[in-house]
Amino acid sequence: MPFHDLFAGNFLLVWPLNPIVYLVWMGRAECDVVRNEKYENYKKVYVQWWVPMRKQAKNDEELYHNY
């Protein structure tokens, strides 16, 4: 299973469903994947995502306006 190779501090590159806005998103795993089936977050991991930047966008509303 692929999630066994993901640990805290690893970087992720993800292709979004709609690549028109941005082709790739980058993030970093904040913790290891939960591997214990007893927990609610089994097979999940918290990821810190970096917001892609667009020139002259001063905030998130401007960043995604008209997309």
C-alpha positions, -999 to 999 in steps of 0.1 A, spaced: 0 0 0 15 34 -10 7 51 23 34 30 40 60 52 24 47 85 37 62 99 70 63 132 89 84 157 70 80 141 36 70 164 7 41 156 -16 33 167 -51 -4 163 -60 -21 167 -93 -55 184 -88 -87 172 -104 -90 205 -123 -55 214 -136 -67 246 -153 -59 267 -121 -26 250 -111 -10 219 -125 6 208 -92 2 214 -55 30 209 -30 27 200 6 45 184 35 33 156 58 29 169 94 27 135 109 30 98 100 0 80 84 -23 66 110 -18 28 107 -39 16 136 -74 5 124 -89 14 158 -85 51 152 -110 73 133 -83 87 111 -70 53 99 -50 57 66 -51 95 69 -23 121 73 -23 158 80 -7 178 53 6 214 53 -2 228 19 15 257 3 -8 281 -16 4 286 -52 11 322 -59 0 343 -88 17 376 -97 -1 407 -83 -25 386 -61 -27 402 -27 -49 376 -10 -66 343 -15 -97 359 -30 -77 377 -57 -56 345 -62 -86 324 -73 -108 351 -88 -122 341 -122 -109 305 -120 
